[in-house]
Amino acid sequence: NSKSIIKKSLQTIDLKTWQLEFSKLPEKIILKKDLNLPNNKIILLSVGAFIPLKNWTSVFKELKEIENCIYILIGDGELKEKYTQYVKDNDLENKIFILPRKEGNELKKYFKLSDIFIFPSLKDTFGYVVPEALISGLPVICSEKAGASSLISNSKNGYVIDPNKSYKKEIHLTIKNCKKMKLHATDSISKYTIENKAIEYYTIFKGLIND
């Protein structure tokens, strides 16, 4: 009888390089001033392609009733005009900002000035933006349909949500407990370094060979 062995190994990013570049950026309050963003509001961030699968319109709908926050969506794609029109039609121009794709330190600036990351995808094999958010100290509201949801522990470093249902409650809870959850966010991802990933792969393969 042959048997199948499945070993789970979560994906990661180069955490050390990210943290080094992140630490060299100006402080949060300076970045907000430079980018004309208010200093007295919670900033929610999302990054990704403007396609139906990413489900960004669900965030737009949830934010209609949530006060004292700003939502920044960074990316590009086929639904750009539709998103812009939705924001205009619903008088959300002072709450939702749709920005073009950014890379490198220009993108990291937005991770640094934000407070919470939202990833509501209807389907995603993983989602590298989630570890990027966590290592940046952002609690993550993450879809259960994304592989990266395995990195999230409810009420610790974020919440795992059903992207087909309302997650307004989870947004409120994260805003309320943001300071505490920020600390958990960084700690929760810190062991997922490239070096530890290499050791994990080695251990898995060695075990399989020995078996």
C-alpha positions as CSV (number, residue, x, y, z in Angstrom):
1,N,0.0,0.0,0.0
2,S,1.4,3.4,-1.0
3,K,0.6,6.4,1.1
4,S,0.6,10.1,0.4
5,I,2.5,12.4,2.7
6,I,1.5,16.1,2.8
7,K,3.8,18.6,4.5
8,K,2.6,22.1,5.0
9,S,5.1,25.0,4.6
10,L,3.9,28.6,4.6
11,Q,5.3,31.1,2.1
12,T,7.2,34.2,3.2
13,I,9.2,37.2,2.0
14,D,12.7,38.5,2.7
15,L,11.7,39.9,6.1
16,K,15.2,41.2,7.1
17,T,15.6,43.3,3.9
18,W,12.0,44.6,4.2
19,Q,12.6,45.6,7.8
20,L,15.9,47.3,7.0
21,E,14.4,49.4,4.2
22,F,11.3,50.1,6.2
23,S,13.3,51.4,9.2
24,K,15.1,53.9,7.0
25,L,11.9,55.6,5.9
26,P,10.7,58.8,7.6
27,E,8.5,58.5,10.7
28,K,4.8,57.9,10.2
29,I,3.7,61.4,11.1
30,I,6.2,62.9,8.6
31,L,5.0,60.5,5.8
32,K,1.4,61.5,6.4
33,K,2.3,65.2,6.2
34,D,4.3,64.7,3.0
35,L,1.5,62.8,1.4
36,N,-1.2,65.2,2.6
37,L,-3.0,62.7,4.8
38,P,-4.6,63.6,8.1
39,N,-2.9,62.6,11.3
40,N,-6.1,62.1,13.4
41,K,-7.7,59.2,11.4
42,I,-7.1,55.4,11.2
43,I,-5.7,54.5,7.8
44,L,-6.7,51.3,6.2
45,L,-4.6,50.0,3.3
46,S,-5.0,47.4,0.5
47,V,-2.7,46.6,-2.3
48,G,-3.4,44.5,-5.4
49,A,-4.9,44.2,-8.9
50,F,-8.1,45.9,-9.7
51,I,-10.0,42.7,-10.8
52,P,-13.3,41.2,-9.6
53,L,-11.5,38.3,-7.7
54,K,-9.8,40.8,-5.3
55,N,-13.2,42.0,-4.1
56,W,-12.3,45.6,-3.3
57,T,-15.8,46.8,-3.7
58,S,-16.7,44.9,-0.5
59,V,-14.4,47.2,1.4
60,F,-16.0,50.3,-0.2
61,K,-19.4,49.1,1.0
62,E,-18.3,48.3,4.6
63,L,-16.6,51.7,5.0
64,K,-19.8,53.7,4.2
65,E,-20.8,53.3,7.9
66,I,-17.4,53.4,9.6
67,E,-16.3,56.8,10.9
68,N,-12.9,58.4,11.5
69,C,-11.0,56.3,8.9
70,I,-9.4,56.6,5.5
71,Y,-9.0,53.8,3.0
72,I,-6.1,53.7,0.6
73,L,-6.3,51.2,-2.3
74,I,-3.1,50.9,-4.4
75,G,-3.0,49.1,-7.7
76,D,-4.2,49.0,-11.3
77,G,-6.4,47.0,-13.6
78,E,-9.6,46.7,-15.6
79,L,-11.9,47.9,-12.8
80,K,-10.1,51.2,-12.1
81,E,-12.8,53.4,-13.7
82,K,-15.6,51.5,-12.0
83,Y,-14.0,51.9,-8.6
84,T,-13.4,55.6,-9.2
85,Q,-17.1,56.1,-10.3
86,Y,-18.3,54.2,-7.3
87,V,-16.4,56.4,-4.9
88,K,-17.8,59.5,-6.7
89,D,-21.4,58.3,-6.8
90,N,-21.4,57.4,-3.1
91,D,-19.7,60.7,-1.9
92,L,-16.7,58.8,-0.5
93,E,-14.0,61.0,-2.1
94,N,-12.8,62.2,1.4
95,K,-12.7,58.6,2.7
96,I,-11.5,56.4,-0.1
97,F,-8.3,57.1,-2.1
98,I,-7.5,55.0,-5.2
99,L,-3.8,55.3,-6.1
100,P,-1.7,53.9,-9.0
101,R,0.6,51.0,-8.5
102,K,3.8,51.6,-6.5
103,E,6.9,49.7,-5.9
104,G,9.9,49.5,-3.6
105,N,10.2,52.2,-1.0
106,E,7.4,54.2,-2.5
107,L,5.1,51.3,-1.6
108,K,6.7,50.7,1.8
109,K,5.9,54.3,2.7
110,Y,2.2,53.5,2.6
111,F,2.7,50.4,4.7
112,K,4.5,52.5,7.2
113,L,1.9,55.3,7.5
114,S,-1.1,52.9,7.6
115,D,-2.7,51.2,10.6
116,I,-4.6,48.2,9.3
117,F,-4.4,46.1,6.2
118,I,-7.4,44.5,4.4
119,F,-7.2,41.5,2.1
120,P,-10.7,40.5,1.1
121,S,-9.9,38.3,-1.9
122,L,-12.5,35.8,-3.2
123,K,-9.7,33.4,-4.0
124,D,-5.9,33.6,-3.6
125,T,-3.3,30.8,-3.5
126,F,-1.4,32.8,-0.9
127,G,-1.1,36.6,-0.9
128,Y,2.4,38.0,-0.3
129,V,1.0,41.4,0.7
130,V,-0.1,39.7,4.0
131,P,3.4,39.0,5.4
132,E,4.4,42.4,4.0
133,A,1.7,44.0,6.1
134,L,2.5,41.9,9.2
135,I,6.2,42.7,9.2
136,S,5.2,46.4,8.8
137,G,3.3,46.1,12.0
138,L,-0.2,46.1,10.5
139,P,-3.0,43.8,11.8
140,V,-4.6,42.1,8.8
141,I,-8.3,41.5,8.0
142,C,-7.8,38.5,5.7
143,S,-10.1,36.5,3.6
144,E,-10.4,32.8,4.5
145,K,-10.2,32.1,0.8
146,A,-6.5,33.2,0.8
147,G,-3.7,30.8,1.7
148,A,-2.1,33.6,3.8
149,S,-5.0,33.4,6.2
150,S,-2.9,30.7,7.9
151,L,-0.8,33.5,9.2
152,I,-3.7,35.2,11.0
153,S,-4.9,34.4,14.5
154,N,-8.2,36.0,15.3
155,S,-8.0,39.0,17.7
156,K,-4.2,38.7,17.9
157,N,-2.7,39.9,14.7
158,G,-6.0,40.4,12.7
159,Y,-9.1,38.5,11.7
160,V,-9.9,35.8,9.2
161,I,-13.2,36.7,7.5
162,D,-15.7,35.3,5.0
163,P,-15.3,37.7,2.0
164,N,-18.9,36.9,0.9
165,K,-20.3,38.2,4.2
166,S,-20.1,41.5,6.1
167,Y,-16.9,42.0,8.1
168,K,-17.8,45.4,9.5
169,K,-17.6,44.0,13.0
170,E,-14.0,42.8,12.4
171,I,-13.0,46.2,11.1
172,H,-14.5,47.9,14.2
173,L,-12.7,45.4,16.6
174,T,-9.4,45.9,14.8
175,I,-9.7,49.7,15.0
176,K,-10.6,49.5,18.7
177,N,-7.6,47.2,19.5
178,C,-5.2,48.5,16.9
179,K,-2.3,49.4,19.2
180,K,-2.2,46.0,20.9
181,M,-2.7,44.1,17.6
182,K,0.2,46.0,15.9
183,L,2.7,44.4,18.4
184,H,1.3,40.9,17.8
185,A,1.4,41.5,14.0
186,T,5.2,41.9,13.9
187,D,5.9,39.1,16.4
188,S,3.6,36.7,14.5
189,I,5.6,36.9,11.3
190,S,9.1,37.3,12.7
191,K,10.0,33.5,12.7
192,Y,9.1,33.2,9.0
193,T,12.5,34.3,7.7
194,I,14.1,33.0,4.5
195,E,16.8,31.3,6.6
196,N,14.2,29.5,8.7
197,K,12.3,28.5,5.6
198,A,15.4,26.9,4.2
199,I,15.9,24.9,7.4
200,E,12.2,23.8,7.3
201,Y,12.6,22.6,3.7
202,Y,15.8,20.7,4.6
203,T,14.1,19.1,7.6
204,I,11.0,18.1,5.5
205,F,13.1,16.5,2.7
206,K,15.5,14.8,5.1
207,G,12.5,13.3,6.9
208,L,11.0,12.1,3.7
209,I,14.3,10.5,2.6
210,N,14.7,8.8,6.0
211,D,11.1,7.5,5.8
